[in-house]
Amino acid sequence: MRSLCYSACFFVGIWPANAQQQDNAPAFPPVSNGWELAGVMNHPPLKEASGFAASTVHPGILWTHNDGGAGSNLFAIDSSTGAVVATSKVPDIPNLDWEDASTVLFDDKHLIAIADIGDNEKRRRDCLIHLFQEKASSAPGDPSALSHYQSIRFRYPENKRYDAESAAFDPVSGHFLMLTKSKTETLLFEVARPAKSDTLVDAKFIAALAKPATYPKTDSAIVSLKRGIFGVSATAADVSPDGRLLAVLTYTECLLYRRNSDEKEWHAAAQRAPQVLPLPAVYQAEALCFSNKGTELYVTSENSPSPLYKITVPPLE
C-alpha cells in the first residue's frame, strides 16, 4: 500500500488521502453476476461517486467525482483496491451538477473531461464539459498536476432541455457523446469541440438508443422491480479506447453497443440491439468506465461505502 500511495501522490501532486480512508466497510460479494470485486470505496469526502475515467498517464488509476453540490474535487482511485489515494481541488470550476467523466486526448495532451450536464428540473439553457490536463512530471504539492485546460459550453437542438447523467468521448470522431436520462428512451447527441473556447456549441442529435431485445433471466426481485420503476434510465457511459464499443449504464444493466470497423459514426450502431450485462450487487449504479487498455469495465454506485466491481469485456463478435 505504501508504494501505491507514493506513486499516486506523486502524479496527482495535491495531497494523500489514505489517512481519511475508513476500514469499517461492509462486506460485498466477491463475485456477482460475473463481476469481480476489485475493492471498496470508503472515503467520507467521496459521498456520491457519479462518474469514472481511467487515467491514460497513470495506469491503474481511475478518476471520479461527487455529484452536484458536493464540492469541486477530483479523486484518484486505485483500481486494484478502491482506495482514494489522492484528491485534487479545482475550486475555480463550480460543480453545478457534475454527472460523468471520460478520458480525452486532444492536441497530444491527456485530459479528463467532467460533464456538468445534470438538470433534474430542466431549467438549464446550456451545459458544460470541463477538461483537465493530467501531467506525469508534477511534484507533490504542485497545483499544475491537474490543471484546467478548457471548458466547452453547449446546448441541445431547438433549445430543448434534457436531464442527462451520461457522457463519453469518441476517440474516432474526436467528439463528445451525451445521453439523456429517461425511463422510456435514451437520446444520443454529439458535441463537437469548438474552434474557439468561448463559442456556444449546438449539439447534434444522433439517434434514440435501441432497447435490449431480451433481458437475461434473474432471480432478483429487486432487479425486476428497478426495471419497472427506472426503465432504461442511463446513468453513465464510456467508449472503449479503440472506439468500437459504447457502454451505457442503467440501474440494472450495462448495455454494450458495437460499432463496426467501417462505421465512423454511432447512428447505425445505436439502433442495433445491445448486448446486456446484468449488474453486480450495487445499490445505485452511476459510475462506469473502461480500463485504459479497454479490456475491463469498472462500475460502482452512488453510495458510501461502495463496492468497486470489474468484469472482462466480452470479445467483439
Secondary structure per residue as TSV (DSSP state, phi and psi in degrees):
chain	resnum	aa	ss	phi	psi
A	1	M	-	360.0	-36.5
A	2	R	H	-64.6	-41.7
A	3	S	H	-66.4	-37.9
A	4	L	H	-63.7	-43.3
A	5	C	H	-63.5	-40.8
A	6	Y	H	-62.0	-47.9
A	7	S	H	-65.6	-41.8
A	8	A	H	-67.7	-42.2
A	9	C	H	-64.6	-33.0
A	10	F	H	-65.3	-45.3
A	11	F	H	-76.0	-34.0
A	12	V	H	-75.2	-40.3
A	13	G	-	71.0	28.5
A	14	I	S	-117.4	-78.3
A	15	W	-	-163.4	153.2
A	16	P	B	-72.1	151.3
A	17	A	-	-121.1	-1.6
A	18	N	G	-58.2	-30.4
A	19	A	G	-64.3	-23.3
A	20	Q	G	-95.6	-2.7
A	21	Q	-	-70.9	133.3
A	22	Q	-	-95.5	147.3
A	23	D	S	-101.7	-1.6
A	24	N	-	-95.5	38.9
A	25	A	-	-71.7	144.2
A	26	P	-	-70.0	164.1
A	27	A	-	-81.9	138.4
A	28	F	-	-122.8	152.1
A	29	P	-	-57.6	133.6
A	30	P	S	-66.4	-28.1
A	31	V	E	-137.2	133.6
A	32	S	E	-146.2	115.2
A	33	N	T	52.2	37.7
A	34	G	T	87.6	-7.2
A	35	W	E	-90.4	140.0
A	36	E	E	-102.7	135.2
A	37	L	E	-71.5	115.1
A	38	A	E	-89.2	-28.6
A	39	G	E	173.4	-171.6
A	40	V	E	-129.8	130.7
A	41	M	E	-91.8	111.3
A	42	N	-	-141.0	72.8
A	43	H	-	-133.1	108.4
A	44	P	T	-48.7	-42.8
A	45	P	T	-64.7	-23.5
A	46	L	-	-90.8	88.5
A	47	K	-	-85.7	-38.7
A	48	E	-	-142.0	85.2
A	49	A	E	-61.8	121.0
A	50	S	E	-125.7	16.7
A	51	G	E	-178.6	153.2
A	52	F	E	-133.8	144.1
A	53	A	E	-146.3	128.4
A	54	A	E	-83.0	126.3
A	55	S	-	-64.7	135.8
A	56	T	S	-97.1	-8.3
A	57	V	S	-92.7	-36.2
A	58	H	S	-126.7	92.5
A	59	P	T	-54.3	139.6
A	60	G	T	90.5	-0.2
A	61	I	E	-108.7	133.6
A	62	L	E	-113.5	133.5
A	63	W	E	-93.5	139.8
A	64	T	E	-144.4	175.5
A	65	H	E	-156.6	165.1
A	66	N	E	-81.7	162.1
A	67	D	-	-68.2	176.9
A	68	G	T	-56.8	145.5
A	69	G	T	81.2	5.7
A	70	A	S	-115.3	25.7
A	71	G	-	95.1	153.4
A	72	S	S	-96.1	76.5
A	73	N	E	-127.9	144.5
A	74	L	E	-115.0	130.5
A	75	F	E	-110.4	133.7
A	76	A	E	-94.2	121.6
A	77	I	E	-108.0	132.8
A	78	D	E	-78.1	112.2
A	79	S	T	-68.4	-12.9
A	80	S	T	-90.3	-13.1
A	81	T	T	-132.4	-23.4
A	82	G	-	86.9	-1.4
A	83	A	-	-72.6	140.3
A	84	V	E	-81.6	111.7
A	85	V	E	-96.5	-15.5
A	86	A	E	-165.4	158.1
A	87	T	E	-131.2	136.4
A	88	S	E	-119.2	123.2
A	89	K	E	-92.3	138.9
A	90	V	-	-130.7	67.1
A	91	P	T	-62.7	-21.4
A	92	D	T	-78.6	-6.9
A	93	I	S	-114.2	102.4
A	94	P	-	-66.6	143.9
A	95	N	-	-93.7	84.2
A	96	L	S	-68.8	-54.7
A	97	D	-	-162.8	74.0
A	98	W	E	-67.4	127.4
A	99	E	E	-123.4	-22.5
A	100	D	E	-156.5	162.6
A	101	A	E	-134.1	155.3
A	102	S	E	-154.8	159.6
A	103	T	E	-92.3	134.1
A	104	V	E	-133.4	143.7
A	105	L	E	-124.4	108.8
A	106	F	E	-125.5	138.3
A	107	D	T	50.9	37.4
A	108	D	T	61.1	21.3
A	109	K	E	-110.5	137.7
A	110	H	E	-89.9	119.5
A	111	L	E	-125.1	154.3
A	112	I	E	-114.9	124.6
A	113	A	E	-99.8	132.7
A	114	I	E	-114.4	121.2
A	115	A	E	-93.6	110.7
A	116	D	E	-93.1	83.6
A	117	I	-	-129.4	-2.7
A	118	G	-	-67.4	140.6
A	119	D	-	-159.1	69.0
A	120	N	T	-57.4	-37.7
A	121	E	T	-89.8	-3.8
A	122	K	-	54.8	53.4
A	123	R	-	-109.3	-15.6
A	124	R	-	-76.9	135.9
A	125	R	S	-84.0	-25.3
A	126	D	-	-151.2	166.8
A	127	C	E	-128.0	173.4
A	128	L	E	-133.2	148.8
A	129	I	E	-123.5	114.9
A	130	H	E	-97.7	131.7
A	131	L	E	-111.0	130.3
A	132	F	E	-122.4	134.6
A	133	Q	E	-90.4	133.5
A	134	E	E	-88.9	137.2
A	135	K	-	-126.4	125.5
A	136	A	T	-79.0	-21.2
A	137	S	T	-101.4	12.8
A	138	S	-	-75.7	141.6
A	139	A	-	-86.7	155.2
A	140	P	T	-54.5	135.0
A	141	G	T	88.4	-6.6
A	142	D	-	-79.8	115.5
A	143	P	G	-68.0	-11.5
A	144	S	G	-84.1	2.3
A	145	A	G	-60.2	-35.2
A	146	L	E	-138.2	94.7
A	147	S	E	-109.5	150.9
A	148	H	E	-68.4	128.2
A	149	Y	E	-105.1	-45.3
A	150	Q	E	-168.0	151.1
A	151	S	E	-123.0	135.6
A	152	I	E	-112.9	124.9
A	153	R	E	-103.6	131.6
A	154	F	E	-140.3	163.6
A	155	R	E	-137.1	158.8
A	156	Y	-	-83.1	158.7
A	157	P	G	-56.6	145.1
A	158	E	G	59.2	24.1
A	159	N	G	57.9	26.1
A	160	K	-	-73.0	157.4
A	161	R	-	-120.6	132.3
A	162	Y	-	-133.0	146.1
A	163	D	-	-82.8	138.6
A	164	A	E	-147.1	144.8
A	165	E	E	-129.9	1.4
A	166	S	E	-124.2	131.2
A	167	A	E	-147.1	151.0
A	168	A	E	-151.6	161.7
A	169	F	E	-110.5	130.1
A	170	D	E	-95.1	108.6
A	171	P	T	-69.0	-15.6
A	172	V	T	-77.5	-51.3
A	173	S	T	-88.1	-22.3
A	174	G	T	78.6	14.3
A	175	H	E	-108.0	163.7
A	176	F	E	-96.0	148.5
A	177	L	E	-111.7	136.5
A	178	M	E	-121.7	135.5
A	179	L	E	-125.2	126.2
A	180	T	E	-76.2	160.4
A	181	K	-	-109.8	118.1
A	182	S	-	-158.5	147.0
A	183	K	S	-74.9	-16.6
A	184	T	S	-100.4	-32.9
A	185	E	-	-157.5	156.7
A	186	T	-	-118.9	117.8
A	187	L	E	-95.7	134.9
A	188	L	E	-105.5	126.1
A	189	F	E	-122.1	158.6
A	190	E	E	-121.4	136.3
A	191	V	E	-123.0	119.7
A	192	A	-	-88.0	152.2
A	193	R	-	-75.2	128.0
A	194	P	-	-75.2	156.1
A	195	A	S	-68.5	-32.7
A	196	K	S	-120.3	139.7
A	197	S	T	-62.7	-29.4
A	198	D	T	-89.8	12.1
A	199	T	-	-87.2	133.0
A	200	L	E	-81.6	121.5
A	201	V	E	-94.3	137.7
A	202	D	E	-92.4	119.9
A	203	A	-	-67.4	150.3
A	204	K	E	-109.9	127.8
A	205	F	E	-73.0	133.3
A	206	I	E	-104.1	-58.5
A	207	A	E	-175.2	164.9
A	208	A	E	-89.1	130.0
A	209	L	-	-65.9	137.0
A	210	A	-	-67.0	142.8
A	211	K	-	-84.5	159.0
A	212	P	-	-58.8	139.6
A	213	A	S	-68.2	-38.8
A	214	T	-	-144.2	160.2
A	215	Y	-	-113.3	141.0
A	216	P	-	-59.8	147.6
A	217	K	-	-67.3	144.8
A	218	T	-	-141.5	144.9
A	219	D	-	-91.3	0.2
A	220	S	-	-86.5	116.8
A	221	A	H	-67.6	-28.9
A	222	I	H	-65.5	-41.8
A	223	V	H	-62.0	-46.2
A	224	S	H	-61.4	-39.9
A	225	L	H	-65.6	-43.3
A	226	K	H	-64.0	-39.1
A	227	R	H	-58.7	-41.2
A	228	G	H	-68.1	-34.7
A	229	I	H	-83.3	-47.6
A	230	F	H	-99.7	-14.2
A	231	G	T	57.6	-129.7
A	232	V	T	-100.8	26.0
A	233	S	-	-52.4	118.9
A	234	A	-	-87.8	129.3
A	235	T	-	-116.3	-11.8
A	236	A	E	-167.6	161.9
A	237	A	E	-156.0	160.5
A	238	D	E	-160.2	152.7
A	239	V	E	-111.0	136.3
A	240	S	-	-62.5	153.6
A	241	P	T	-56.0	-29.8
A	242	D	T	-86.0	-3.4
A	243	G	S	80.3	6.3
A	244	R	-	-87.3	-26.8
A	245	L	E	-120.2	135.8
A	246	L	E	-111.3	114.8
A	247	A	E	-98.4	127.5
A	248	V	E	-121.6	125.8
A	249	L	E	-95.2	135.3
A	250	T	-	-121.3	-175.1
A	251	Y	S	-74.3	-10.6
A	252	T	S	-128.2	-21.3
A	253	E	E	-141.4	165.0
A	254	C	E	-109.9	122.2
A	255	L	E	-103.1	129.7
A	256	L	E	-111.7	116.4
A	257	Y	E	-102.3	127.0
A	258	R	E	-106.0	127.1
A	259	R	-	-99.5	131.0
A	260	N	-	-67.1	157.0
A	261	S	T	-63.2	-23.7
A	262	D	T	-94.2	3.3
A	263	E	-	-97.9	128.1
A	264	K	-	-99.4	-16.9
A	265	E	S	-120.1	175.9
A	266	W	S	-102.9	1.2
A	267	H	H	-57.4	-50.3
A	268	A	H	-71.5	-44.7
A	269	A	H	-62.8	-36.8
A	270	A	H	-65.7	-21.8
A	271	Q	T	-99.6	5.4
A	272	R	S	-96.5	142.8
A	273	A	-	-58.7	132.5
A	274	P	-	-81.8	160.8
A	275	Q	E	-77.5	141.0
A	276	V	E	-111.3	124.7
A	277	L	E	-113.3	109.4
A	278	P	E	-59.0	143.7
A	279	L	-	-76.8	158.6
A	280	P	-	-76.7	-172.2
A	281	A	S	-78.2	79.5
A	282	V	-	-117.8	146.8
A	283	Y	S	-69.5	-56.1
A	284	Q	S	-146.0	89.9
A	285	A	E	-68.5	120.2
A	286	E	E	-141.1	9.8
A	287	A	E	-139.8	133.0
A	288	L	E	-153.3	142.7
A	289	C	E	-162.5	159.9
A	290	F	E	-80.3	153.4
A	291	S	-	-67.0	167.2
A	292	N	T	-66.6	-17.5
A	293	K	T	-98.6	-6.5
A	294	G	S	79.9	10.6
A	295	T	S	-90.1	-17.3
A	296	E	E	-135.6	158.6
A	297	L	E	-116.0	141.3
A	298	Y	E	-116.4	144.8
A	299	V	E	-146.0	147.1
A	300	T	E	-149.0	177.0
A	301	S	E	-113.4	162.3
A	302	E	S	-85.0	72.5
A	303	N	S	-157.3	164.2
A	304	S	S	-147.2	126.5
A	305	P	S	-67.4	158.9
A	306	S	E	-137.8	138.5
A	307	P	E	-75.4	146.0
A	308	L	E	-107.7	112.4
A	309	Y	E	-109.8	152.1
A	310	K	E	-136.9	156.7
A	311	I	E	-147.1	146.9
A	312	T	E	-71.1	132.4
A	313	V	-	-68.3	129.1
A	314	P	-	-59.8	145.0
A	315	P	-	-65.5	151.8
A	316	L	-	-67.1	138.7
A	317	E	-	-85.1	360.0
